[in-house]
Amino acid sequence: MIEWSIHLGPVFSEVVADALVTSIGDMQGSFMITELSESDLRKQYPKESSALVLHVLRNARALPWDTRWIEPLVTELASSTESKPNTRLICDELARLGYPDAQRLKKLAS
């Protein structure tokens, strides 16, 4: 269900709320976060988008294969007051997973 969340725009908030209480496996091979970074949902629902990304990363054992999304999405989320707390936690998770620029990105959300 979590991978479908970005395709359910009108009910994105509700779908994310449900997804956050659902256990998920490691989504290393998923392109869901890449697709989220390329959609308008991140701007329309910054708090929900940041919560979804944080949920995925907390369940990750390694960085996603596709890391192109990290810089633009984290920068976008850091610019929103309502998503800043989750964005800082996203950066902590990225650091845990070995992303080299996690601390620099975290400063954007401070």
Residue frames as qw, qx, qy, qz and C-alpha x, y, z in Angstrom:
[[0.000, 0.884, 0.468, 0.000, 0.00, 0.00, 0.00],
 [0.346, -0.736, 0.045, 0.580, 2.76, 2.45, 0.85],
 [0.358, -0.106, 0.543, 0.752, 4.06, 2.50, -2.72],
 [0.114, 0.611, 0.670, 0.406, 0.61, 3.43, -4.00],
 [0.213, -0.722, -0.396, 0.526, 0.39, 6.44, -1.69],
 [0.145, -0.430, 0.233, 0.860, 1.93, 8.84, -4.19],
 [0.043, -0.166, -0.733, -0.659, -0.62, 7.83, -6.84],
 [0.221, -0.652, -0.725, -0.019, -3.59, 8.67, -4.61],
 [0.229, 0.268, -0.071, 0.933, -3.16, 12.44, -4.56],
 [0.385, -0.550, -0.206, -0.712, -6.64, 13.51, -3.45],
 [0.808, -0.546, -0.106, -0.194, -6.46, 11.27, -0.37],
 [0.583, 0.461, -0.507, 0.436, -2.69, 11.44, 0.15],
 [0.217, -0.529, 0.491, -0.657, -2.96, 12.64, 3.76],
 [0.847, -0.215, 0.209, -0.440, -5.26, 9.80, 4.75],
 [0.928, 0.257, -0.261, 0.066, -3.20, 7.19, 2.93],
 [0.360, 0.531, -0.554, 0.531, 0.00, 8.39, 4.62],
 [0.491, -0.460, 0.421, -0.609, -1.69, 8.33, 8.03],
 [0.968, -0.045, 0.072, -0.235, -2.63, 4.68, 7.43],
 [0.781, 0.446, -0.363, 0.244, 0.82, 3.85, 6.04],
 [0.037, 0.654, -0.532, 0.537, 2.56, 5.22, 9.12],
 [0.644, -0.341, 0.521, -0.445, 0.93, 2.59, 11.33],
 [0.962, 0.247, -0.019, -0.114, 1.71, -0.22, 8.89],
 [0.593, -0.517, 0.519, 0.336, 4.92, -2.19, 9.13],
 [0.678, 0.704, -0.164, -0.132, 6.99, -2.18, 5.97],
 [0.895, -0.103, 0.161, 0.403, 10.09, -3.94, 4.84],
 [0.336, -0.504, 0.320, 0.729, 13.26, -2.43, 3.48],
 [0.572, 0.745, 0.318, -0.131, 12.37, -0.55, 0.30],
 [0.403, -0.527, 0.429, 0.613, 15.89, -0.24, -1.07],
 [0.310, 0.100, 0.733, 0.597, 14.82, -1.15, -4.60],
 [0.171, 0.769, 0.609, -0.094, 11.69, 1.02, -4.61],
 [0.286, 0.255, 0.214, 0.898, 11.45, 4.20, -6.64],
 [0.201, -0.781, -0.590, -0.039, 8.55, 5.55, -4.57],
 [0.339, -0.742, -0.120, 0.566, 10.56, 8.31, -2.89],
 [0.294, -0.096, 0.463, 0.831, 12.08, 9.29, -6.24],
 [0.010, -0.542, -0.676, -0.499, 8.57, 9.61, -7.64],
 [0.297, -0.817, -0.434, 0.239, 7.48, 11.61, -4.60],
 [0.378, -0.510, 0.108, 0.765, 10.40, 14.00, -5.12],
 [0.140, 0.051, 0.571, 0.807, 9.24, 14.57, -8.69],
 [0.117, -0.632, -0.720, -0.260, 5.57, 15.11, -7.82],
 [0.111, -0.577, 0.015, -0.809, 3.73, 18.15, -6.53],
 [0.717, -0.538, -0.435, -0.084, 2.63, 16.22, -3.44],
 [0.632, -0.148, -0.339, 0.681, 5.80, 17.25, -1.62],
 [0.058, 0.203, -0.026, 0.977, 4.70, 20.89, -1.98],
 [0.523, -0.431, -0.355, -0.644, 1.00, 20.32, -1.34],
 [0.843, -0.498, -0.132, -0.156, 1.58, 18.03, 1.66],
 [0.328, 0.656, -0.580, 0.354, 5.04, 18.73, 3.07],
 [0.477, -0.451, 0.596, -0.462, 4.31, 17.38, 6.55],
 [0.928, 0.076, 0.272, -0.244, 2.81, 14.15, 5.24],
 [0.747, 0.585, -0.299, 0.101, 5.57, 13.78, 2.63],
 [0.087, 0.646, -0.652, 0.388, 8.27, 14.16, 5.26],
 [0.684, -0.281, 0.533, -0.411, 6.51, 11.68, 7.56],
 [0.945, 0.290, 0.052, -0.143, 6.32, 9.14, 4.72],
 [0.559, 0.642, -0.465, 0.244, 9.99, 9.52, 3.82],
 [0.231, -0.570, 0.646, -0.451, 10.97, 9.22, 7.48],
 [0.863, -0.091, 0.360, -0.344, 8.90, 6.04, 7.85],
 [0.884, 0.439, -0.157, 0.028, 10.60, 4.48, 4.83],
 [0.360, 0.664, -0.540, 0.371, 14.08, 5.43, 6.01],
 [0.488, -0.496, 0.557, -0.454, 13.50, 4.21, 9.58],
 [0.921, 0.025, 0.342, -0.187, 12.75, 0.80, 8.13],
 [0.678, 0.666, -0.310, 0.023, 15.73, 0.82, 5.78],
 [0.864, -0.374, 0.176, 0.286, 18.85, -1.25, 6.25],
 [0.533, -0.084, 0.357, 0.762, 20.76, 0.54, 3.49],
 [0.168, 0.478, -0.099, -0.857, 20.46, 3.63, 1.34],
 [0.741, 0.525, 0.335, -0.251, 18.00, 3.29, -1.53],
 [0.697, 0.124, 0.452, 0.543, 19.61, 2.33, -4.82],
 [0.258, 0.672, 0.307, 0.623, 18.33, 5.52, -6.38],
 [0.410, -0.538, -0.356, 0.645, 19.62, 8.46, -4.33],
 [0.221, 0.353, 0.307, 0.856, 18.93, 11.23, -6.86],
 [0.315, -0.742, -0.472, -0.358, 15.92, 12.31, -4.81],
 [0.590, -0.461, -0.427, 0.507, 17.78, 13.04, -1.59],
 [0.296, -0.114, -0.028, 0.948, 19.17, 16.52, -2.26],
 [0.175, -0.295, -0.342, -0.875, 16.14, 18.07, -4.00],
 [0.547, -0.539, -0.586, -0.257, 13.53, 16.49, -1.74],
 [0.564, -0.452, -0.431, 0.540, 15.28, 17.22, 1.55],
 [0.195, -0.005, 0.035, 0.980, 15.96, 20.80, 0.40],
 [0.321, -0.407, -0.461, -0.720, 12.29, 21.24, -0.50],
 [0.619, -0.548, -0.562, -0.015, 11.06, 19.75, 2.78],
 [0.510, -0.260, -0.324, 0.753, 13.52, 21.84, 4.79],
 [0.031, 0.200, 0.142, 0.969, 11.94, 24.99, 3.39],
 [0.507, -0.514, -0.459, -0.517, 8.56, 24.16, 4.94],
 [0.247, -0.483, 0.514, -0.664, 8.06, 25.08, 8.58],
 [0.837, -0.190, 0.190, -0.476, 5.64, 22.22, 9.17],
 [0.969, 0.166, -0.180, 0.038, 8.02, 19.57, 7.81],
 [0.182, 0.758, -0.531, 0.333, 11.27, 20.82, 9.42],
 [0.598, -0.477, 0.572, -0.296, 11.09, 18.52, 12.49],
 [0.938, 0.145, 0.314, -0.037, 10.69, 15.42, 10.31],
 [0.625, 0.733, -0.218, 0.155, 13.30, 16.70, 7.88],
 [0.139, -0.731, 0.616, -0.258, 15.89, 16.84, 10.67],
 [0.755, -0.202, 0.594, -0.190, 15.01, 13.25, 11.56],
 [0.856, 0.513, 0.061, -0.015, 15.23, 12.26, 7.89],
 [0.338, 0.795, -0.461, 0.205, 18.77, 13.61, 7.86],
 [0.474, -0.518, 0.664, -0.256, 19.58, 11.60, 10.99],
 [0.890, 0.129, 0.422, -0.115, 18.34, 8.47, 9.24],
 [0.687, 0.706, -0.156, 0.079, 20.33, 9.32, 6.10],
 [0.017, -0.753, 0.617, -0.227, 23.44, 9.68, 8.28],
 [0.716, -0.262, 0.609, -0.220, 22.73, 6.30, 9.91],
 [0.879, 0.376, 0.292, -0.025, 22.49, 4.77, 6.44],
 [0.677, -0.205, 0.340, 0.620, 25.80, 6.33, 5.38],
 [0.394, 0.819, 0.288, 0.302, 24.73, 9.27, 3.23],
 [0.612, 0.002, -0.144, 0.778, 27.81, 11.54, 3.21],
 [0.052, 0.341, 0.057, 0.937, 26.01, 14.91, 3.04],
 [0.406, -0.605, -0.681, -0.070, 23.39, 14.22, 5.72],
 [0.398, -0.546, -0.349, 0.650, 24.76, 16.69, 8.24],
 [0.113, -0.069, 0.248, 0.960, 25.02, 19.46, 5.65],
 [0.270, -0.411, -0.636, -0.595, 21.39, 18.87, 4.65],
 [0.429, -0.578, -0.645, 0.256, 20.32, 18.82, 8.30],
 [0.248, -0.302, -0.146, 0.909, 21.59, 22.39, 8.67],
 [0.128, -0.229, -0.472, -0.841, 19.01, 23.45, 6.06],
 [0.499, -0.534, -0.615, -0.296, 16.25, 22.30, 8.40],
 [0.465, -0.306, -0.519, 0.649, 17.63, 24.02, 11.48]]
